[in-house]
Amino acid sequence: MINQAEKNLLLKIKNRKARIAIVGMGYVGLPLACEFSEKGFHIIGIDVDRNRVDSLLKGKSYIEDIPSARLAKLVRAGLFKASSDYGCLESEVDIVIICVPTPLSRSRDPDISYIVSAVEEIQKRIPSLQLVILESTTYPGTTEEVILPALERAGHKVGKDFFLCFSPERIDPGNKQFKPADIPKVVGGVTPACTRLAAALYGQVMPEIVKVSSPRTAEMTKILENTFRIVNIGLVNELAMAAESLQVNIWEAIDAAKTKPFGYMPFYPGPGIGGHCIGVDPIYLSWKARMHGTDLQFIELARKVNATMPHHVVSQAVYTLNQYRGKAIARSKVLVLGIAYKRDVADTRESPALDILEELKKLGASVSYHDPYVPQIKQHALSLKSQPLTAAILKKQDLVILTTAHTCFDRKKIAANAGLIYDTRNFFKGFEATHIVRL
């Protein structure tokens, strides 16, 4: 049975009068805010980073997928504003969507402290805030075991005084083919009313809504997607290492295998996995499963294989330099191309290129890098600035290692001027040259 609170909020959503706050203005929150704003909703973006807030208020985007011109138009129209003060939730907002980071702790355990902090602020405003949605990727049970008790602490009742739902983010930074509004949205509410309201909200901007029976199922859906990827990437990375010893071109074998129209999906090897999703999300599931007495061996094995890839790349780089140039890695000049964890983004979280740079430096190499998306790095005991990709700089290197295949990289220029290249992404496919060695 639909109660009056649900009816009122549903009407606001359908008339696009519902006021929405999105907590976390990163790769998930900001694109989502733009999608809702462009449909006529008034959005407040909340972020604890005052520099981000100042940038957003000026209509300046810091995310590649959101042009500043697009953001500035929404700011000028009064459809989007930003704040670092949760006080704006008091009277200006009906719905809050949480899009905060869920990293790993130093001990490689789930860290949901950003979620907890946001919920602490939100629970003070219940029932003024009527619909709360978590999008941050987390382990199954978080919504019902952590968020729900906190929101009900003051005696408020879910499904009556407020509504709670989990809807996993599915944004792929740098993907030009699939925008946030093109991707089906999974929603799972604590009660049927929670699911109905979240589905109605996302239905204003998304083409397809997939309702599931519970927040746990929705939480599992996102982790399942990325567990599928980490396991298959781990498999192909292991096969790539075996292919080297078997003198097989793994890239050619993959291209041949993917001509089969059924029963096969291509995955590709690389220098390791990075970013917030693939390398982190399955660990959340593995951790939660252990709490319930289940050991997820596939995840652990895939994680171990993928974690060895940066070291494997360094080992192969050392071998390549010695085999093809008769040089030791110590005091050799090595240029790493691409520091971001994936092509065409500026995100360096968990990037294997950082581990590669650090290990090369420990071995005595004179390291440098080029990445147009990452002007400087100060982490992993590294403090470097991106070098210009000129012919002169390329010619000075003893070895160039391609770790991230940004589309802006000029393959012909690099191949023509670098004396020796170790390609971890098959970026130089079609270049049959003895100075190009592939993973």
C-alpha positions in Angstrom: 0.0 0.0 0.0 1.3 3.4 -1.0 1.4 5.9 1.9 1.1 9.7 1.7 4.9 10.3 2.0 5.6 8.1 -1.0 2.8 9.7 -3.0 4.1 13.2 -2.3 7.7 12.4 -3.2 6.7 10.4 -6.3 4.7 13.5 -7.5 7.8 15.7 -6.9 10.0 13.3 -8.9 7.6 13.1 -11.8 7.2 16.9 -11.9 11.0 17.2 -11.5 10.5 19.4 -8.5 12.3 17.0 -6.1 15.5 18.7 -4.8 18.5 16.4 -5.0 21.9 16.4 -3.2 24.7 14.3 -4.4 27.5 13.6 -1.9 30.9 13.2 -3.5 31.8 15.1 -6.7 34.2 12.7 -8.3 34.1 10.4 -11.3 30.6 9.1 -10.3 28.9 12.0 -8.6 29.6 14.9 -11.0 28.5 13.1 -14.2 25.3 12.0 -12.3 24.7 15.5 -11.2 25.0 16.8 -14.7 22.5 14.2 -16.0 19.9 15.1 -13.5 20.5 18.9 -13.9 20.0 18.6 -17.7 16.6 17.0 -17.1 15.5 20.1 -15.1 16.3 18.9 -11.5 17.9 21.3 -9.1 21.1 19.6 -7.8 23.4 20.4 -4.9 26.8 18.8 -5.2 28.4 18.2 -1.8 32.1 17.6 -1.4 34.5 18.0 1.6 37.2 19.2 -0.8 36.9 23.0 -0.8 39.0 23.3 -3.9 36.6 21.1 -5.8 33.7 23.1 -4.6 35.3 26.4 -5.6 36.0 25.0 -9.1 32.4 23.7 -9.5 30.9 27.0 -8.4 33.0 28.7 -11.2 31.7 26.1 -13.7 35.1 24.6 -14.1 35.3 20.8 -14.4 38.2 18.7 -13.3 36.9 15.5 -14.8 37.7 14.6 -18.5 34.2 13.3 -19.3 32.5 16.6 -18.2 33.5 19.6 -20.3 33.6 22.8 -18.4 31.2 24.4 -21.0 28.6 21.8 -20.1 29.0 22.3 -16.4 29.1 26.2 -16.6 25.8 26.1 -18.5 24.1 24.3 -15.7 25.6 26.6 -13.1 24.4 29.7 -15.0 20.9 28.2 -15.3 20.8 27.8 -11.5 20.3 24.0 -11.9 23.5 23.1 -10.2 25.4 24.4 -7.3 28.0 23.0 -4.9 28.8 23.2 -1.2 31.1 21.7 1.4 28.5 22.3 4.1 26.0 19.5 4.9 23.8 22.2 6.4 22.3 22.7 3.0 20.4 19.4 3.5 18.3 21.0 6.3 15.6 22.6 4.1 16.8 22.5 0.5 16.8 18.8 -0.3 14.3 15.9 -0.6 16.7 13.2 -1.9 20.4 12.5 -1.2 22.6 10.2 -3.3 25.9 9.0 -1.8 28.8 8.7 -4.2 31.8 8.7 -1.9 35.0 6.7 -2.3 35.2 3.2 -0.7 39.0 2.5 -0.8 41.0 -0.2 1.0 42.7 0.4 4.3 46.4 0.0 4.8 45.8 -3.6 5.8 43.8 -4.1 2.5 40.5 -4.3 4.3 37.3 -2.4 3.2 37.3 1.2 4.4 33.7 2.5 4.4 34.5 5.5 6.7 33.4 7.9 3.9 30.0 6.3 3.8 29.7 6.3 7.6 30.7 10.0 7.8 28.1 11.0 5.1 25.4 8.9 6.8 26.1 10.6 10.2 25.3 13.9 8.6 22.3 12.6 6.7 20.6 11.0 9.8 20.4 14.4 11.5 18.1 15.5 8.7 15.6 12.6 8.6 12.7 12.9 7.9 13.3 16.2 6.0 15.4 14.0 3.7 13.0 11.4 2.4 14.9 9.2 0.0 18.5 8.1 0.6 20.4 6.2 -2.1 23.8 4.7 -1.8 25.8 4.3 -5.1 29.3 3.7 -3.6 30.5 0.2 -4.3 30.6 -1.9 -1.1 30.1 -5.4 0.2 26.7 -7.0 0.3 24.9 -6.0 3.5 26.3 -2.5 3.9 23.0 -0.7 3.2 21.0 -2.8 5.7 23.7 -3.5 8.3 25.4 -0.1 8.5 23.2 2.6 7.0 19.7 1.5 8.0 20.4 1.3 11.7 22.1 4.7 11.7 19.1 6.3 9.9 16.6 4.6 12.2 18.6 5.6 15.3 16.2 8.5 16.3 13.1 6.4 16.0 12.4 7.0 12.3 11.0 4.1 10.3 12.1 3.0 6.8 9.3 2.9 4.3 7.3 5.4 6.4 9.5 8.3 7.5 12.2 7.8 4.9 13.1 5.5 2.1 16.5 3.7 1.5 17.9 2.1 -1.6 21.2 0.8 -3.1 21.8 1.5 -6.8 25.3 0.6 -8.0 27.3 3.1 -10.0 28.2 1.8 -13.5 30.2 4.7 -14.8 33.2 3.9 -16.9 35.5 7.0 -17.0 36.9 7.7 -20.4 34.3 5.6 -22.2 33.0 7.5 -25.2 30.5 4.9 -26.2 28.5 4.5 -23.0 27.5 7.6 -21.1 25.9 7.3 -17.7 22.4 7.9 -19.2 22.9 5.0 -21.6 23.5 2.3 -19.0 20.7 0.3 -17.4 20.3 1.2 -13.7 19.9 -1.5 -11.0 17.9 -0.5 -7.9 17.2 -2.5 -4.8 15.3 -0.9 -1.9 14.9 -2.0 1.7 11.1 -2.0 1.1 9.0 -2.2 -2.1 8.2 1.5 -1.7 12.0 2.3 -1.5 12.5 0.5 -4.8 9.6 2.2 -6.5 10.8 5.7 -5.6 14.4 5.0 -6.6 13.2 3.5 -9.9 11.0 6.5 -10.5 13.9 8.9 -9.8 16.4 7.2 -12.1 13.7 6.6 -14.7 13.8 10.3 -15.3 17.3 10.1 -16.8 18.1 6.4 -17.5 16.6 4.4 -20.4 16.2 1.2 -18.5 15.6 0.4 -14.8 16.3 -3.1 -13.4 14.6 -3.7 -10.1 16.0 -6.3 -7.8 14.6 -7.8 -4.6 16.9 -6.2 -2.0 19.9 -3.9 -1.5 22.1 -7.0 -0.9 21.3 -8.2 -4.4 22.0 -4.8 -5.9 25.3 -4.6 -3.9 26.2 -8.1 -5.1 25.4 -7.2 -8.7 28.1 -4.5 -8.9 30.8 -6.6 -7.2 29.8 -9.6 -9.5 30.5 -7.5 -12.6 34.0 -6.5 -11.4 34.8 -9.9 -10.0 34.1 -11.4 -13.4 36.6 -8.9 -14.9 39.4 -9.4 -12.3 39.2 -13.2 -12.6 39.3 -13.1 -16.4 42.1 -10.5 -16.5 44.1 -12.6 -14.0 43.6 -15.7 -16.3 44.8 -13.9 -19.4 47.7 -12.3 -17.6 48.8 -15.8 -16.4 48.4 -17.1 -20.0 50.4 -14.2 -21.3 53.3 -15.1 -19.0 53.1 -18.7 -20.1 52.9 -17.7 -23.8 56.2 -15.9 -23.5 58.0 -19.1 -22.4 56.1 -21.1 -25.1 57.1 -18.5 -27.8 53.5 -17.7 -28.6 52.2 -14.3 -29.4 49.3 -14.1 -26.9 47.8 -11.0 -28.7 47.5 -12.9 -32.0 46.0 -15.9 -30.2 43.4 -13.7 -28.5 42.5 -12.1 -31.9 42.1 -15.5 -33.4 40.0 -16.8 -30.4 37.6 -13.9 -30.5 36.5 -14.8 -34.1 34.4 -17.5 -32.5 30.9 -16.1 -32.4 29.8 -17.8 -29.1 31.3 -19.1 -25.8 34.2 -16.7 -25.7 34.8 -13.1 -24.6 38.2 -11.4 -25.2 40.2 -10.1 -22.2 43.6 -8.7 -22.7 46.8 -8.8 -20.6 48.6 -5.8 -19.3 51.0 -4.4 -16.7 48.5 -4.9 -13.8 45.2 -3.6 -12.8 44.3 -0.2 -11.3 41.6 2.2 -10.6 39.0 2.1 -7.9 36.8 -0.7 -9.2 38.4 -3.9 -10.6 41.3 -4.1 -8.1 39.2 -3.1 -5.1 35.6 -4.3 -5.4 36.3 -8.0 -5.4 38.3 -7.7 -2.3 35.3 -6.2 -0.6 33.4 -9.4 -1.5 36.2 -11.7 -0.5 36.5 -9.9 2.9 32.7 -10.2 3.6 32.6 -13.8 2.5 35.4 -14.6 5.0 33.3 -13.1 7.7 30.7 -15.7 6.9 33.1 -18.6 6.7 33.5 -18.7 2.9 36.9 -18.5 1.2 36.7 -17.1 -2.4 39.7 -18.8 -3.9 39.2 -17.6 -7.5 39.3 -13.9 -6.4 42.4 -14.4 -4.2 44.3 -16.2 -7.0 43.3 -13.6 -9.6 44.4 -10.8 -7.2 47.8 -12.5 -6.7 48.4 -13.0 -10.4 47.4 -9.4 -11.2 49.6 -8.1 -8.4 52.6 -9.8 -9.8 52.3 -8.1 -13.2 54.2 -4.9 -12.4 57.1 -7.0 -11.2 56.9 -9.2 -14.2 57.0 -6.1 -16.5 60.1 -4.9 -14.7 61.7 -8.3 -15.0 61.0 -8.4 -18.7 62.2 -4.9 -19.2 65.5 -5.8 -17.5 65.8 -8.8 -19.7 64.9 -6.9 -22.9 67.4 -4.2 -22.2 70.2 -6.7 -21.6 69.2 -9.0 -24.5 68.7 -6.3 -27.2 71.2 -3.6 -26.0 73.6 -5.5 -23.8 72.9 -3.0 -21.0 72.2 -3.4 -17.3 69.1 -1.6 -15.9 71.3 0.4 -13.4 72.0 3.8 -14.8 70.0 3.2 -17.9 67.5 5.8 -19.0 63.9 4.5 -18.9 60.9 6.4 -20.0 57.4 5.1 -19.0 54.6 6.2 -21.3 51.3 6.5 -19.4 50.8 6.8 -15.6 47.0 6.8 -15.4 45.5 3.4 -14.7 43.6 3.4 -18.0 43.6 5.2 -21.3 42.3 8.8 -21.6 41.8 9.6 -17.9 43.8 11.3 -15.2 43.1 8.8 -12.5 46.2 7.2 -11.0 44.6 5.3 -8.2 46.2 1.8 -7.8 47.9 2.4 -11.2 50.5 -0.4 -11.9 52.7 2.2 -13.7 53.5 3.7 -10.3 54.8 0.4 -9.0 56.8 -0.1 -12.2 58.4 3.3 -11.9 59.2 2.8 -8.3 60.8 -0.7 -8.8 62.8 0.6 -11.8 64.1 3.4 -9.6 65.1 1.0 -6.8 67.1 -1.0 -9.4 69.1 2.1 -10.2 67.4 3.2 -13.5 67.2 6.8 -14.3 63.4 7.0 -14.7 61.1 9.5 -16.2 57.6 9.5 -17.6 55.2 11.1 -20.1 51.4 11.4 -19.5 49.4 14.4 -20.8 46.7 13.6 -18.2 49.0 13.5 -15.2 51.4 16.5 -15.2 53.1 15.4 -12.0 53.2 12.6 -9.5 54.1 12.8 -5.8 53.5 9.3 -4.4 55.1 5.9 -4.0 58.3 7.7 -3.0 58.2 9.3 -6.4 58.3 13.0 -7.2 58.4 13.5 -11.0 57.0 15.8 -13.7 55.7 14.6 -17.0 58.3 15.1 -19.7 57.4 16.3 -23.2 57.2 13.6 -25.8 59.7 14.9 -28.2 61.9 13.1 -30.7 65.0 14.2 -28.9 63.8 12.9 -25.5 62.8 9.6 -27.1 66.1 9.1 -28.7 67.9 9.7 -25.4 66.2 6.7 -23.7 67.7 3.3 -23.4 64.2 1.8 -23.1 60.7 3.1 -23.5 57.9 1.2 -21.6 54.3 1.6 -22.8 52.0 1.1 -19.8 48.9 3.1 -20.7 47.7 3.4 -24.3 46.4 6.9 -24.4 44.7 7.5 -27.8 46.7 10.8 -28.2 50.0 9.0 -28.3 51.6 9.1 -31.8 52.6 5.5 -32.5 54.6 6.4 -35.6 56.6 9.1 -33.8 57.4 6.9 -30.8 58.3 3.9 -33.0 60.5 6.0 -35.2 62.5 7.7 -32.4 62.7 5.2 -29.6 65.6 2.8 -29.8 63.9 0.1 -27.8 60.3 -0.3 -26.8 58.6 -2.7 -24.4 54.9 -2.7 -25.2 52.6 -4.0 -22.4 49.3 -3.1 -24.2 49.9 -4.2 -27.8 49.7 -0.5 -28.7 52.1 -1.0 -31.5 50.0 -3.7 -33.2 51.0 -4.0 -36.8 54.4 -2.6 -36.3 56.8 -5.4 -37.2 60.1 -4.1 -35.9 62.9 -5.8 -34.0 63.1 -2.9 -31.5 59.5 -3.4 -30.3 59.0 -6.1 -27.8 55.5 -7.1 -26.6 54.3 -8.4 -23.3 
